[in-house]
Amino acid sequence: MRIAYLEDDTEIATTVGGWLRAAGYEVEPFVSGADCARAVENHRFDACLLDWMVPDLSGAEVLARLQIKLKQAMPPVIFATGRDSEEDVVGILTSGADDYLIKPLSRPLLLARLQAVIRRRHGGVGSLSTQKFGHLTVDYTRRQITLDGHLVVLTDRETDLALYLFQNVGRALSRELLIQVVWSLTPDIDTRTVDVHISALRRKLALSPEFGWRLVSIYRHGYRLERDAT
């Protein structure tokens, strides 16, 4: 079993990595969120153990990035972090993490939770590969969106952005967060790039009240995709 382990504290990483290797896991450590996301996107891992606050791309943003890229092939994810507020725990579990452990970690608890999430995933528990949103159908596995049964031609970045928006219907997403999640491995991206891609999605996916949707611009913040109630 191969584990991607994101942790920038060397002492903690050495200790926890030792626990996992002693339990028979193969561990690949990362101190950079971007490096971790890139590795999991391109290689098979049986689970991810993520710290929240790490350089360049946080654990939460790594989770969002992997959900966009991998969807059905997404490995189970456990967060191991010092952030212990109820709001943090609920938020990250709602976002798609499989479990959440608060530091300092307990070796027996960590190993038990890790075994449990891997067992559940191998037992066939996973995310829906296809979802319908009115006249739109989103196929996360094929990374395709159809409009009234017709395939919509999108660029790779437009696809990444659209999948993330549909995974977060009703949630306000800042431009900075969208840059981190969708363009995290591309340097020199500014907020204008986000605006241009949002405009393209409004047009290509017919995200307008006429078709039951609003892709709302939030002043000095970002965007929210929401169903139109009128």
C-alpha positions in Angstrom: 0.0 0.0 0.0 1.4 3.3 -1.1 0.8 6.5 0.9 1.3 10.1 -0.2 2.2 12.1 3.0 2.2 15.9 2.9 3.8 17.4 6.0 6.3 20.3 6.2 7.4 19.7 9.8 10.5 17.4 9.5 10.3 16.0 13.0 6.6 15.0 12.6 7.1 13.7 9.1 10.0 11.4 10.3 8.0 10.1 13.2 4.8 9.5 11.4 6.5 8.1 8.3 8.3 5.6 10.6 5.0 4.5 12.0 3.6 3.9 8.6 6.6 2.1 7.2 6.7 -0.1 10.3 3.0 -1.0 9.6 4.0 -2.1 6.1 3.1 1.0 4.1 5.3 2.5 1.4 5.4 6.2 2.1 6.3 9.0 -0.2 6.8 12.3 1.8 6.2 15.8 0.5 6.8 19.2 2.0 5.1 21.1 -0.9 1.4 20.9 -1.7 2.0 21.4 -5.4 4.5 18.6 -5.5 2.1 16.3 -3.7 -0.8 17.1 -6.0 1.4 16.6 -9.1 2.6 13.2 -7.8 -0.9 11.9 -6.9 -2.2 13.1 -10.3 0.4 11.1 -12.2 1.0 8.0 -10.0 -1.1 5.5 -8.2 -1.5 6.0 -4.4 -3.7 4.0 -2.1 -4.3 6.9 0.3 -3.2 10.5 1.0 -2.4 11.8 4.5 -2.4 15.6 4.3 -1.4 18.4 6.6 -3.5 21.6 6.1 -1.0 24.4 6.3 2.0 23.8 4.1 3.9 26.0 1.6 2.5 27.0 -1.8 -0.7 24.8 -1.9 -2.6 24.0 1.3 -3.9 20.5 2.0 -7.4 21.7 1.4 -6.4 23.0 -2.0 -4.6 19.8 -2.8 -7.8 17.9 -2.0 -9.8 20.2 -4.4 -7.2 19.9 -7.1 -7.3 16.1 -6.9 -11.1 16.0 -7.0 -11.0 17.9 -10.3 -8.3 15.8 -11.9 -9.0 12.3 -10.6 -12.7 12.2 -9.5 -13.5 8.4 -9.6 -9.9 7.4 -9.3 -9.5 9.6 -6.2 -7.6 7.9 -3.4 -9.0 8.2 0.1 -7.8 11.3 2.0 -7.2 11.8 5.7 -6.3 15.2 7.1 -3.8 15.3 10.0 -3.6 18.9 11.3 -3.6 21.1 14.3 -6.7 23.0 13.1 -9.3 21.6 15.5 -12.3 24.0 15.3 -15.7 22.4 14.6 -16.0 24.7 11.6 -12.7 23.4 10.1 -13.5 19.7 10.7 -17.0 20.0 9.2 -15.8 22.1 6.3 -13.0 19.7 5.2 -15.2 16.6 5.6 -18.0 18.3 3.6 -15.4 19.2 0.9 -14.7 15.5 0.4 -12.0 14.3 2.9 -12.6 10.8 4.2 -11.4 11.4 7.7 -9.8 14.0 10.0 -7.2 13.6 12.8 -6.1 16.3 15.1 -2.4 16.7 16.1 -0.6 15.4 18.1 -1.3 12.2 16.4 -1.9 8.8 18.1 -0.1 6.0 16.3 -2.9 3.3 17.0 -5.6 5.8 16.0 -3.9 6.9 12.8 -3.2 3.3 11.6 -6.8 2.2 12.5 -8.3 5.2 10.6 -6.0 4.6 7.6 -7.0 1.0 7.4 -10.7 1.9 7.7 -10.7 4.4 4.8 -8.7 2.1 2.5 -11.0 -0.8 3.3 -14.1 1.3 2.6 -12.8 2.6 -0.7 -11.8 -0.9 -1.8 -15.3 -2.0 -0.8 -16.6 0.2 -3.6 -17.6 3.3 -1.7 -16.9 6.3 -4.0 -18.2 9.5 -5.6 -20.7 9.6 -8.3 -19.0 9.7 -11.7 -21.9 11.6 -13.4 -24.3 14.2 -12.2 -27.2 16.0 -13.9 -27.7 19.7 -13.4 -30.9 20.4 -15.3 -30.0 20.7 -19.0 -26.3 20.0 -18.2 -24.8 16.6 -17.5 -21.3 16.5 -15.9 -19.2 13.4 -16.4 -16.3 13.6 -14.0 -14.6 10.4 -15.1 -14.5 11.4 -18.8 -14.1 15.1 -17.9 -16.9 16.0 -20.2 -20.0 18.2 -20.0 -23.0 17.9 -22.3 -25.7 20.6 -22.9 -29.0 19.1 -23.8 -27.2 15.9 -24.9 -24.6 17.7 -27.0 -20.9 17.6 -26.0 -19.6 21.1 -25.0 -16.0 21.7 -26.3 -13.9 23.2 -23.5 -10.2 23.7 -23.0 -8.5 21.8 -20.3 -8.5 24.8 -18.0 -12.1 25.6 -18.7 -12.9 22.0 -17.9 -11.0 22.2 -14.6 -12.8 25.3 -13.6 -16.2 24.0 -14.6 -15.8 20.8 -12.6 -14.8 22.7 -9.6 -17.7 25.1 -9.8 -20.2 22.2 -10.1 -18.6 20.5 -7.1 -19.2 23.7 -5.1 -22.7 24.9 -6.2 -23.9 27.7 -3.9 -20.4 28.3 -2.4 -18.6 31.7 -2.8 -15.2 31.0 -4.3 -12.5 33.7 -4.3 -10.5 34.4 -7.4 -7.4 33.6 -5.4 -8.8 30.2 -4.4 -9.7 29.4 -8.1 -6.2 30.3 -9.1 -4.7 28.0 -6.5 -7.0 25.1 -7.4 -7.1 25.4 -11.2 -3.9 27.1 -12.1 -1.7 26.2 -9.1 1.2 24.7 -11.2 1.2 27.5 -13.7 3.2 30.7 -12.9 2.2 34.3 -13.4 -1.6 33.8 -13.5 -3.6 36.9 -12.5 -7.3 37.4 -11.6 -8.1 38.7 -15.1 -7.4 35.2 -16.4 -10.1 33.8 -14.1 -12.6 36.4 -15.3 -11.9 35.5 -18.9 -12.5 31.8 -18.2 -15.6 32.5 -16.2 -17.0 34.5 -19.1 -16.3 31.7 -21.5 -18.1 29.2 -19.3 -21.2 31.4 -19.0 -21.4 31.4 -22.7 -20.5 27.8 -23.5 -22.6 26.2 -20.7 -25.5 28.6 -21.0 -25.1 29.5 -17.3 -27.9 32.1 -17.3 -31.3 32.5 -15.6 -33.0 31.5 -18.9 -31.6 28.0 -18.4 -31.9 28.0 -14.6 -28.5 29.1 -13.5 -26.5 32.1 -12.3 -22.8 32.4 -12.3 -22.7 35.4 -10.0 -19.8 37.8 -9.7 -19.1 38.8 -6.1 -17.6 42.2 -5.9 -13.9 42.2 -4.9 -14.1 38.5 -4.1 -14.9 36.0 -6.8 -17.8 33.9 -8.1 -20.6 31.7 -7.0 -22.5 29.2 -9.2 -26.1 29.0 -8.1 -29.5 27.7 -9.3 -31.9 30.5 -10.3 -35.0 30.3 -8.2 -37.1 32.7 -10.4 
